[in-house]
Amino acid sequence: MSHTLGVRQAQKQKTRQSLLDAALGLLEEQSLSSLGLREVTRAVGVAPTAFYRHFRSTADLGVALVEEALGSLHPMIRTAVTTAESSDERITRAVELIERHVTTQPAHVRFIARERHGGVQPVREAIRDQLGRFAEEVKDELAEDPEAKGWSDDDLLMLSHLYVDQMLITASLFLEALEASPRERERIRLRATRQMRLISIGRRHWPD
């Protein structure tokens, strides 16, 4: 009996993932607000009613895509931040992480970039919540630095949001340069590094 339940659960998870993958592919050419569930189920080859066994609506599917796109980044960012020995090394690792994520997951990054200010409120809120989590995690790590002495919690959170916003800008630039030359990608890498270092320099003088 347990074996049968395990097989059914695995098949259910496989169908759910197929719906997510199909939706992500369709969203390369359109926004989530214009996506119909019949398009998604047709792409997977299942009946429209099967959609509701996994998601309440296309908005619910969009929220799941947000988790898929951003959820896995939390441990990677924490590792990049906590194991760095200096501010410059932390910045270098962050830029490398962003470039690698854009290169390996361009569809996810494009989806987040489009839907962050899109027309589906639950998805906008899910993206905002994920970015808020990133900011809180960065803030917690920045608070451990000797340079954080004298900083208020609100100011540290403001600083972490600056870093997160800059990461999003950097991701958009790398996304636009997917087919660009290595020289152009290096230019983006250097520019992103310098911009984050500028934020870091401002940090040192903020308490003054």
N, C-alpha and C positions, 0 to 999 in steps of 0.2 A: 504493500500500500504506500509506504513512504517513498519507494522508488518511483511509483507512478506520479505521486505528488511532485517529486523533484523534477521529473521530466516535464510535467505541465508547467511548473514554475519557470523552468528554463526556456520553454517555448514562449511563454507569456513575455518574459524579459526580452527574448529575441525579437518578438513582434513589436514591442514597445521601442526598442532601439532602432528597428527598421523604420518606424514612423518618424522618429526623431531625425534619422539620417535623411529620409526622403524630404521632410520639411526643410531641413537645412539646405539641401540641394535646390529646392524650389525657391527658397528665399534668396538665392544668389541673384535672381532676376526680378524680385518684387518685395514689397514690405509685408510684414505679418498681418497688417490690417486688411490686406487684399487677398490673403491666402484662405482658400476654402478647404474644409476637412475632406471633401470628396476628392480634391486634387491629391491630397496626401495619401488617402487610402487607395486611390487608383494607382498611384506610383508604387505602392507596396504590394498591391494585388489582394487586398482584403476588403470585405464589405464595410460600408460606412458605419454600420452599427458597431463594428469591432473597435472603432476609434474610441468609443465611450467606455470601453473596458480599461482604458489606459489614461485617458485625459477627459476632463469635463468640457473642454472647449479648446479652440486654437490658442486662446490666451494662456490657458493652463499649459499647453504644449510649449508655448513661447517661454514661460517661466522655467520649465524643465530645461530648455535649451540654454537659458542664462546660467543655470546651475552647472550644466555640462561645460559651458564655455569658460566660466570664471571660477567655479568651485575648486577645480584641481590646482589652480594657481596659488591658493593660500599657503599650502606647505612649502611650495617652491620659493615663494617670496620670503617666507619666514626663514628658510634655510639660507637664502642669499644675504639676508640682512644680518642674521645672528652670527654667521661664521666669518663675516668680513672683519678684517683687522683695522680698517680705517674708513673714513668717509669716502675717499676716492675709490677704494676697492669696492665698497658697497654700491656706489654709482655705476662702476664698470660692470659689476655682476648684474645689476638691474637692467641695464641696456642690453646686455647679452641675453638675458632671460626674455626680454620683450621681443627682440629680433628672432630668437629661436621659436617662440610661441607663434608669432605672426607667420613665420616660414612654414611651420608644421600644421597650423590650424587656421589658415586664412579665412575659411568660410565662417568659422566661429567669430573671429575678430571682426569681419565685415558685418555680421549679424548684430553684434553689440554696438558697433559704430552707427549703424542705421537706426536701430531700435532704441538707443539711449534717449533720443528725443522724438521717438515715433508716436504713433497714434493709439497704442494699446497700453492703457494705464497700468495694469498689473505687471506688465513686462518692464515698463519704465521704472516702476517701484522696485522690482526685483533687481534690476541693474544698479539702481541707486543704493539699495541695501548691501549688495555685494561690494560696491566701491566704498561704502561706509565701513564695511568690515576691513577692507584693505587699509583704509586710513587709520582705523583703530589699532590694527596690528603693527603698522609702521610707527605709530605714535608710541606704543608700548616699548618698542625696541629703541627708539630715539631717546626715550626717557632714561634709558640705562647709560647713555653716553655722559661723560664728564661735562661736555658742552651744554647739557640740559640743565645744569645747575642754575637756579633762579628763574626757570621758565614755568609759567603757569600751565595747567592742563589744557586750557583753551588755546593757548598759543602753540603748544606742541601739536594739538590736533589741527590747527590751521596750517602749520608747517607740513604735516603729513599729507594733508589734502593737496598742498602745492606739489608735492612729489608725485602723488597719485595722478593728479591732472596732467602733469608733465609726462608721465608714463603713457597716458592715453593719447596724448599728442604724438609721442614717439611711435606708438603702435600704428597710428593712422599714417604717418610718414613712411614707415616700413611697408605697410600694406600697399600704398600707392607705388612703391618702388620694387614690388615683387619681381617684375621683369626687367628691372634696371641693371645697369652694369655694376660690377663689383666696386668700381670707383665711386659711383653714386651712392651705393649702400654704405660705403666707408664714410662718405661725406655726412650722411644722415647720422651714422653712429657717433662721429666726432661732434657734430652739432648737438645731439641729445646729451652727450656726456658733458659738454661745456655748459649747456643750459642748466643741468642739474647741479653742476659745480657752482654756478652763479647763485642758485638758491642756497646752497650750502654756505657760501661766503656770506650771504645776507644773514643767514642764521647766526653766524658768529657775532655779528654786530647788532642784532635785534635787541638784546637786553639793554644796550647802551641808550 
